[in-house]
Amino acid sequence: MPKAETDRAALSWQGSDYQPTIDISVKKLPGFDSLKLIEQLKQVMAEQRSHPTWPHGVEYTITSD
């Protein structure tokens, strides 16, 4: 069963108006190569961003890695 939504977030970047936001977090687990996973995620996001089906006006920012 899907988890019920419990939080909503908005973000203002460098003084701009607040916009809805989502967070994708990667947590280190024993036995997994977190650095490799992060690089793979960066590659997937870059590929998806350049795909024609990427929604107009949707942006992403990596805030830390």
N, CA, C and O atoms as a MOPAC input file, in Angstrom:
PM7 MOZYME 1SCF
protein

 N      0.84000 1    -1.17300 1     0.00000 1
 C      0.00000 1     0.00000 1     0.00000 1
 C      0.88800 1     1.24000 1     0.00000 1
 O      1.83000 1     1.31100 1     0.78900 1
 N      0.61200 1     2.23000 1    -0.87300 1
 C      1.43800 1     3.43800 1    -0.92200 1
 C      1.38900 1     4.21000 1     0.39100 1
 O      0.36900 1     4.24100 1     1.08100 1
 N      2.49600 1     4.81900 1     0.71000 1
 C      2.58400 1     5.62300 1     1.92500 1
 C      1.80300 1     6.92300 1     1.72000 1
 O      1.92100 1     7.56100 1     0.67400 1
 N      1.02500 1     7.30400 1     2.69400 1
 C      0.25000 1     8.53800 1     2.61700 1
 C      1.17500 1     9.74500 1     2.68900 1
 O      2.17800 1     9.73600 1     3.40300 1
 N      0.82300 1    10.77700 1     1.94300 1
 C      1.60600 1    12.00500 1     1.97600 1
 C      1.47300 1    12.65000 1     3.34700 1
 O      0.36600 1    12.80700 1     3.86400 1
 N      2.59500 1    13.01900 1     3.92800 1
 C      2.56500 1    13.65600 1     5.24400 1
 C      3.20100 1    15.03800 1     5.23300 1
 O      3.01900 1    15.80000 1     6.18200 1
 N      3.93600 1    15.37800 1     4.19300 1
 C      4.62500 1    16.66200 1     4.13000 1
 C      4.53000 1    17.24800 1     2.72800 1
 O      4.43600 1    16.52900 1     1.73300 1
 N      4.55800 1    18.54900 1     2.68400 1
 C      4.70200 1    19.26700 1     1.42200 1
 C      5.83700 1    20.25700 1     1.61600 1
 O      6.07200 1    20.73800 1     2.72500 1
 N      6.53500 1    20.55600 1     0.53800 1
 C      7.66900 1    21.46300 1     0.64400 1
 C      7.65800 1    22.44900 1    -0.51100 1
 O      7.14100 1    22.16400 1    -1.59100 1
 N      8.24000 1    23.61200 1    -0.25900 1
 C      8.44700 1    24.61400 1    -1.29600 1
 C      9.82900 1    25.20500 1    -1.05600 1
 O     10.31600 1    25.23300 1     0.07400 1
 N     10.44600 1    25.67100 1    -2.11800 1
 C     11.81900 1    26.15000 1    -2.04200 1
 C     11.93500 1    27.46800 1    -2.78200 1
 O     11.38000 1    27.62900 1    -3.86900 1
 N     12.65300 1    28.40900 1    -2.19600 1
 C     12.97700 1    29.66800 1    -2.85500 1
 C     14.46800 1    29.64700 1    -3.14000 1
 O     15.27700 1    29.53100 1    -2.22000 1
 N     14.83300 1    29.75800 1    -4.40300 1
 C     16.23300 1    29.68700 1    -4.80000 1
 C     16.74000 1    31.08200 1    -5.11000 1
 O     16.25600 1    31.71700 1    -6.04700 1
 N     17.68400 1    31.56300 1    -4.35900 1
 C     18.32500 1    32.85900 1    -4.54100 1
 C     17.31200 1    33.99600 1    -4.62900 1
 O     17.42400 1    34.86900 1    -5.49000 1
 N     16.31600 1    33.98200 1    -3.73000 1
 C     15.35600 1    35.07000 1    -3.64600 1
 C     14.17500 1    34.98000 1    -4.59300 1
 O     13.34600 1    35.89000 1    -4.62300 1
 N     14.07500 1    33.91300 1    -5.36400 1
 C     12.95100 1    33.76100 1    -6.29200 1
 C     11.68400 1    33.39400 1    -5.52400 1
 O     11.73300 1    33.12000 1    -4.32500 1
 N     10.54400 1    33.39000 1    -6.22900 1
 C      9.29000 1    32.95700 1    -5.61900 1
 C      9.40900 1    31.50100 1    -5.19400 1
 O     10.17000 1    30.73100 1    -5.78100 1
 N      8.65100 1    31.13300 1    -4.16900 1
 C      8.65000 1    29.74400 1    -3.70900 1
 C      7.99000 1    28.84600 1    -4.74700 1
 O      6.94900 1    29.19100 1    -5.30600 1
 N      8.59900 1    27.69800 1    -4.99800 1
 C      8.10400 1    26.72600 1    -5.96100 1
 C      7.97200 1    25.37300 1    -5.27100 1
 O      8.73200 1    25.07500 1    -4.34900 1
 N      7.01000 1    24.54300 1    -5.70600 1
 C      6.91800 1    23.18600 1    -5.16000 1
 C      8.22700 1    22.44100 1    -5.42400 1
 O      8.90600 1    22.69800 1    -6.41800 1
 N      8.56500 1    21.53700 1    -4.54800 1
 C      9.82600 1    20.81400 1    -4.68800 1
 C      9.67500 1    19.36300 1    -4.24600 1
 O      8.76500 1    19.01700 1    -3.49300 1
 N     10.57300 1    18.53400 1    -4.72300 1
 C     10.67800 1    17.16700 1    -4.22600 1
 C     12.12900 1    16.93500 1    -3.82600 1
 O     13.02500 1    17.67000 1    -4.24200 1
 N     12.34500 1    15.92700 1    -3.03300 1
 C     13.68500 1    15.58500 1    -2.58000 1
 C     13.96700 1    14.13600 1    -2.93600 1
 O     13.15300 1    13.25000 1    -2.67600 1
 N     15.11900 1    13.90500 1    -3.52900 1
 C     15.59200 1    12.54200 1    -3.77000 1
 C     16.86800 1    12.39600 1    -2.95100 1
 O     17.87800 1    13.03500 1    -3.24700 1
 N     16.82200 1    11.57000 1    -1.94000 1
 C     17.97300 1    11.38900 1    -1.05900 1
 C     18.55400 1     9.99600 1    -1.23200 1
 O     17.82900 1     9.02700 1    -1.46100 1
 N     19.86800 1     9.91200 1    -1.11900 1
 C     20.56900 1     8.63100 1    -1.16600 1
 C     21.25700 1     8.45900 1     0.17600 1
 O     22.01900 1     9.32500 1     0.60600 1
 N     20.99200 1     7.35900 1     0.82700 1
 C     21.61200 1     7.08200 1     2.11900 1
 C     22.56400 1     5.90400 1     1.98600 1
 O     22.27400 1     4.92100 1     1.30400 1
 N     23.68400 1     6.02400 1     2.63900 1
 C     24.69500 1     4.97100 1     2.59100 1
 C     24.21800 1     3.74400 1     3.36000 1
 O     23.72000 1     3.84000 1     4.48200 1
 N     24.38400 1     2.59800 1     2.72500 1
 C     24.07300 1     1.32100 1     3.35500 1
 C     25.29800 1     0.42300 1     3.28300 1
 O     26.03900 1     0.47600 1     2.30200 1
 N     25.52400 1    -0.38600 1     4.28400 1
 C     26.66300 1    -1.30400 1     4.25000 1
 C     26.58400 1    -2.22300 1     3.03000 1
 O     25.52400 1    -2.76000 1     2.70800 1
 N     27.70800 1    -2.39000 1     2.36800 1
 C     27.78100 1    -3.31000 1     1.23900 1
 C     27.41900 1    -2.70500 1    -0.10300 1
 O     27.46800 1    -3.39900 1    -1.11800 1
 N     27.05500 1    -1.42100 1    -0.13700 1
 C     26.70100 1    -0.76900 1    -1.39100 1
 C     27.68500 1     0.35400 1    -1.67600 1
 O     28.17500 1     1.00700 1    -0.75400 1
 N     27.97200 1     0.57700 1    -2.94500 1
 C     28.88500 1     1.63300 1    -3.36300 1
 C     28.07900 1     2.91200 1    -3.60000 1
 O     27.55400 1     3.12400 1    -4.69300 1
 N     27.98400 1     3.75700 1    -2.58300 1
 C     27.18100 1     4.97700 1    -2.66200 1
 C     27.70400 1     5.93600 1    -3.72400 1
 O     26.91400 1     6.56600 1    -4.42700 1
 N     29.02600 1     6.05700 1    -3.85000 1
 C     29.59400 1     6.97700 1    -4.83500 1
 C     29.22600 1     6.55900 1    -6.25600 1
 O     28.91000 1     7.40500 1    -7.09300 1
 N     29.26700 1     5.26200 1    -6.52700 1
 C     28.88500 1     4.76100 1    -7.84500 1
 C     27.40500 1     5.03500 1    -8.10700 1
 O     27.03300 1     5.45000 1    -9.20500 1
 N     26.56800 1     4.80600 1    -7.10900 1
 C     25.13700 1     5.05400 1    -7.25500 1
 C     24.86300 1     6.52900 1    -7.53700 1
 O     24.04100 1     6.85200 1    -8.39500 1
 N     25.53500 1     7.41700 1    -6.83100 1
 C     25.34900 1     8.85300 1    -7.04400 1
 C     25.72800 1     9.23100 1    -8.46700 1
 O     25.00300 1     9.99000 1    -9.11200 1
 N     26.83900 1     8.72500 1    -8.96900 1
 C     27.24200 1     9.01500 1   -10.35100 1
 C     26.21400 1     8.48400 1   -11.34500 1
 O     25.91200 1     9.14400 1   -12.33900 1
 N     25.67900 1     7.29900 1   -11.08200 1
 C     24.64700 1     6.74100 1   -11.95900 1
 C     23.38500 1     7.60500 1   -11.92900 1
 O     22.77000 1     7.84100 1   -12.96900 1
 N     23.00500 1     8.07000 1   -10.75300 1
 C     21.83300 1     8.93700 1   -10.64500 1
 C     22.03200 1    10.24800 1   -11.39200 1
 O     21.11300 1    10.73300 1   -12.05200 1
 N     23.22100 1    10.82200 1   -11.29300 1
 C     23.51700 1    12.05300 1   -12.02700 1
 C     23.37700 1    11.82800 1   -13.52900 1
 O     22.82200 1    12.66700 1   -14.23800 1
 N     23.88100 1    10.69500 1   -14.00900 1
 C     23.80000 1    10.37500 1   -15.42900 1
 C     22.34600 1    10.19500 1   -15.86100 1
 O     21.93800 1    10.71900 1   -16.89800 1
 N     21.57100 1     9.46700 1   -15.08100 1
 C     20.15900 1     9.24400 1   -15.41200 1
 C     19.40500 1    10.57300 1   -15.44200 1
 O     18.61200 1    10.81200 1   -16.35300 1
 N     19.64300 1    11.43300 1   -14.46300 1
 C     18.95000 1    12.72000 1   -14.43700 1
 C     19.32200 1    13.57300 1   -15.64400 1
 O     18.45200 1    14.21700 1   -16.23000 1
 N     20.59000 1    13.58900 1   -16.02400 1
 C     21.01100 1    14.35200 1   -17.20100 1
 C     20.36000 1    13.80100 1   -18.46800 1
 O     19.91600 1    14.56800 1   -19.32200 1
 N     20.30200 1    12.48200 1   -18.59000 1
 C     19.66300 1    11.86600 1   -19.75700 1
 C     18.17200 1    12.19600 1   -19.79600 1
 O     17.63300 1    12.54700 1   -20.84500 1
 N     17.51800 1    12.08100 1   -18.65600 1
 C     16.08200 1    12.35600 1   -18.60700 1
 C     15.78700 1    13.82300 1   -18.89900 1
 O     14.80300 1    14.14200 1   -19.56600 1
 N     16.63700 1    14.71100 1   -18.39900 1
 C     16.43700 1    16.15700 1   -18.62000 1
 C     16.48700 1    16.50100 1   -20.09700 1
 O     15.79100 1    17.41800 1   -20.53500 1
 N     17.28300 1    15.79700 1   -20.86900 1
 C     17.40200 1    16.09900 1   -22.29700 1
 C     16.40500 1    15.31300 1   -23.14900 1
 O     16.36200 1    15.49000 1   -24.36600 1
 N     15.60800 1    14.45300 1   -22.52700 1
 C     14.62300 1    13.64600 1   -23.25700 1
 C     13.41000 1    14.51100 1   -23.60600 1
 O     13.00500 1    15.35700 1   -22.80900 1
 N     12.82800 1    14.30300 1   -24.79400 1
 C     11.68100 1    15.12800 1   -25.20900 1
 C     10.45800 1    15.03000 1   -24.29100 1
 O      9.60900 1    15.92100 1   -24.30800 1
 N     10.35500 1    13.97200 1   -23.49800 1
 C      9.19100 1    13.83600 1   -22.62000 1
 C      9.36500 1    14.55900 1   -21.28000 1
 O      8.44300 1    14.58100 1   -20.46500 1
 N     10.55200 1    15.15200 1   -21.05000 1
 C     10.76500 1    15.89400 1   -19.80700 1
 C      9.78900 1    17.07700 1   -19.79400 1
 O      9.72400 1    17.82400 1   -20.77100 1
 N      9.03300 1    17.26000 1   -18.71300 1
 C      8.02500 1    18.33200 1   -18.67600 1
 C      8.64500 1    19.72500 1   -18.80400 1
 O      9.65600 1    20.03100 1   -18.17100 1
 N      8.02400 1    20.55300 1   -19.62900 1
 C      8.48100 1    21.92900 1   -19.82800 1
 C      8.44900 1    22.68800 1   -18.50200 1
 O      7.46200 1    22.62400 1   -17.77000 1
 N      9.51200 1    23.39400 1   -18.20200 1
 C      9.57400 1    24.21100 1   -17.00000 1
 C     10.06000 1    23.48700 1   -15.75500 1
 O     10.31000 1    24.12300 1   -14.73100 1
 N     10.19900 1    22.16500 1   -15.82400 1
 C     10.68100 1    21.41300 1   -14.66400 1
 C     12.20600 1    21.45800 1   -14.65600 1
 O     12.85300 1    21.14400 1   -15.65500 1
 N     12.76400 1    21.84700 1   -13.53300 1
 C     14.21500 1    21.92400 1   -13.38600 1
 C     14.64700 1    21.07400 1   -12.19600 1
 O     13.84800 1    20.77200 1   -11.31000 1
 N     15.91400 1    20.69700 1   -12.19200 1
 C     16.45000 1    20.01300 1   -11.01600 1
 C     17.79600 1    20.61800 1   -10.66800 1
 O     18.52200 1    21.11400 1   -11.52900 1
 N     18.10400 1    20.56400 1    -9.39300 1
 C     19.36400 1    21.08800 1    -8.88400 1
 C     19.93000 1    20.08500 1    -7.89100 1
 O     19.22700 1    19.62200 1    -6.99300 1
 N     21.19300 1    19.75600 1    -8.05700 1
 C     21.87800 1    18.90400 1    -7.08200 1
 C     22.44400 1    19.84200 1    -6.02700 1
 O     23.32100 1    20.65700 1    -6.31200 1
 N     21.93700 1    19.72000 1    -4.81300 1
 C     22.35100 1    20.64600 1    -3.76000 1
 C     23.55900 1    20.16000 1    -2.97600 1
 O     24.26600 1    20.96200 1    -2.36500 1
 N     23.80000 1    18.86000 1    -2.98800 1
 C     25.00800 1    18.30900 1    -2.37000 1
 C     25.18700 1    16.88500 1    -2.86900 1
 O     24.23100 1    16.23300 1    -3.28900 1
 N     26.42200 1    16.41600 1    -2.81800 1
 C     26.68300 1    15.01700 1    -3.19300 1
 C     27.88800 1    14.49200 1    -2.46100 1
 O     28.26600 1    13.33500 1    -2.64400 1

